[in-house]
Amino acid sequence: MAETGSTHYRQELTAHPRALARIRRIIRAHLRYWGLGPLTETAVLCAHELLANVDKHTDSPRCVLTLERRPGGVRVVVRDTSARLPVLREPDWVAESGRGMALLESMADSWGAAPAPGGKDVWCEIRAEPGAGGG
């Protein structure tokens, strides 16, 4: 089920790798609609990482993606069914995995995680540079 509004988009989904291309297209479309084109690729990469973590690190791939337009930017939130909060660790750059939160840290202006009913919310915010639009 998807909900749309002028500043909010919410989608219940299964964070399976086959579904991520479609979700990336949805995110791009909403950010362009909101006039946040310059933030699109960063927001898509951050959302992809959050959704990929649901598939890799939780017992259920069911989750909720929320995009919130904010003054000067966008907040991406993924709610999953695991209560285990992510931890930023020093990445092992030669390992096949384990770099996701470090990549999120480097791309997003801010990020965090908090317990939520039935699991947790992991979020990130991407803001436009002053004068670059998006506000």
Secondary structure as a PSIPRED ss2 file (coil, helix, strand):
# PSIPRED VFORMAT (PSIPRED V4.0)

   1 M C   1.000  0.000  0.000
   2 A E   0.000  0.000  1.000
   3 E E   0.000  0.000  1.000
   4 T E   0.000  0.000  1.000
   5 G C   1.000  0.000  0.000
   6 S C   1.000  0.000  0.000
   7 T C   1.000  0.000  0.000
   8 H E   0.000  0.000  1.000
   9 Y E   0.000  0.000  1.000
  10 R E   0.000  0.000  1.000
  11 Q E   0.000  0.000  1.000
  12 E E   0.000  0.000  1.000
  13 L E   0.000  0.000  1.000
  14 T E   0.000  0.000  1.000
  15 A C   1.000  0.000  0.000
  16 H C   1.000  0.000  0.000
  17 P H   0.000  1.000  0.000
  18 R H   0.000  1.000  0.000
  19 A H   0.000  1.000  0.000
  20 L H   0.000  1.000  0.000
  21 A H   0.000  1.000  0.000
  22 R H   0.000  1.000  0.000
  23 I H   0.000  1.000  0.000
  24 R H   0.000  1.000  0.000
  25 R H   0.000  1.000  0.000
  26 I H   0.000  1.000  0.000
  27 I H   0.000  1.000  0.000
  28 R H   0.000  1.000  0.000
  29 A H   0.000  1.000  0.000
  30 H H   0.000  1.000  0.000
  31 L H   0.000  1.000  0.000
  32 R H   0.000  1.000  0.000
  33 Y H   0.000  1.000  0.000
  34 W C   1.000  0.000  0.000
  35 G C   1.000  0.000  0.000
  36 L C   1.000  0.000  0.000
  37 G H   0.000  1.000  0.000
  38 P H   0.000  1.000  0.000
  39 L H   0.000  1.000  0.000
  40 T H   0.000  1.000  0.000
  41 E H   0.000  1.000  0.000
  42 T H   0.000  1.000  0.000
  43 A H   0.000  1.000  0.000
  44 V H   0.000  1.000  0.000
  45 L H   0.000  1.000  0.000
  46 C H   0.000  1.000  0.000
  47 A H   0.000  1.000  0.000
  48 H H   0.000  1.000  0.000
  49 E H   0.000  1.000  0.000
  50 L H   0.000  1.000  0.000
  51 L H   0.000  1.000  0.000
  52 A H   0.000  1.000  0.000
  53 N H   0.000  1.000  0.000
  54 V H   0.000  1.000  0.000
  55 D H   0.000  1.000  0.000
  56 K H   0.000  1.000  0.000
  57 H H   0.000  1.000  0.000
  58 T C   1.000  0.000  0.000
  59 D C   1.000  0.000  0.000
  60 S C   1.000  0.000  0.000
  61 P C   1.000  0.000  0.000
  62 R E   0.000  0.000  1.000
  63 C E   0.000  0.000  1.000
  64 V E   0.000  0.000  1.000
  65 L E   0.000  0.000  1.000
  66 T E   0.000  0.000  1.000
  67 L E   0.000  0.000  1.000
  68 E E   0.000  0.000  1.000
  69 R E   0.000  0.000  1.000
  70 R E   0.000  0.000  1.000
  71 P C   1.000  0.000  0.000
  72 G C   1.000  0.000  0.000
  73 G E   0.000  0.000  1.000
  74 V E   0.000  0.000  1.000
  75 R E   0.000  0.000  1.000
  76 V E   0.000  0.000  1.000
  77 V E   0.000  0.000  1.000
  78 V E   0.000  0.000  1.000
  79 R E   0.000  0.000  1.000
  80 D E   0.000  0.000  1.000
  81 T C   1.000  0.000  0.000
  82 S C   1.000  0.000  0.000
  83 A C   1.000  0.000  0.000
  84 R C   1.000  0.000  0.000
  85 L C   1.000  0.000  0.000
  86 P C   1.000  0.000  0.000
  87 V C   1.000  0.000  0.000
  88 L C   1.000  0.000  0.000
  89 R C   1.000  0.000  0.000
  90 E C   1.000  0.000  0.000
  91 P C   1.000  0.000  0.000
  92 D C   1.000  0.000  0.000
  93 W C   1.000  0.000  0.000
  94 V C   1.000  0.000  0.000
  95 A C   1.000  0.000  0.000
  96 E C   1.000  0.000  0.000
  97 S C   1.000  0.000  0.000
  98 G C   1.000  0.000  0.000
  99 R C   1.000  0.000  0.000
 100 G H   0.000  1.000  0.000
 101 M H   0.000  1.000  0.000
 102 A H   0.000  1.000  0.000
 103 L H   0.000  1.000  0.000
 104 L H   0.000  1.000  0.000
 105 E H   0.000  1.000  0.000
 106 S H   0.000  1.000  0.000
 107 M H   0.000  1.000  0.000
 108 A C   1.000  0.000  0.000
 109 D C   1.000  0.000  0.000
 110 S E   0.000  0.000  1.000
 111 W E   0.000  0.000  1.000
 112 G E   0.000  0.000  1.000
 113 A E   0.000  0.000  1.000
 114 A E   0.000  0.000  1.000
 115 P E   0.000  0.000  1.000
 116 A E   0.000  0.000  1.000
 117 P C   1.000  0.000  0.000
 118 G C   1.000  0.000  0.000
 119 G E   0.000  0.000  1.000
 120 K E   0.000  0.000  1.000
 121 D E   0.000  0.000  1.000
 122 V E   0.000  0.000  1.000
 123 W E   0.000  0.000  1.000
 124 C E   0.000  0.000  1.000
 125 E E   0.000  0.000  1.000
 126 I E   0.000  0.000  1.000
 127 R E   0.000  0.000  1.000
 128 A C   1.000  0.000  0.000
 129 E C   1.000  0.000  0.000
 130 P C   1.000  0.000  0.000
 131 G C   1.000  0.000  0.000
 132 A C   1.000  0.000  0.000
 133 G C   1.000  0.000  0.000
 134 G C   1.000  0.000  0.000
 135 G C   1.000  0.000  0.000
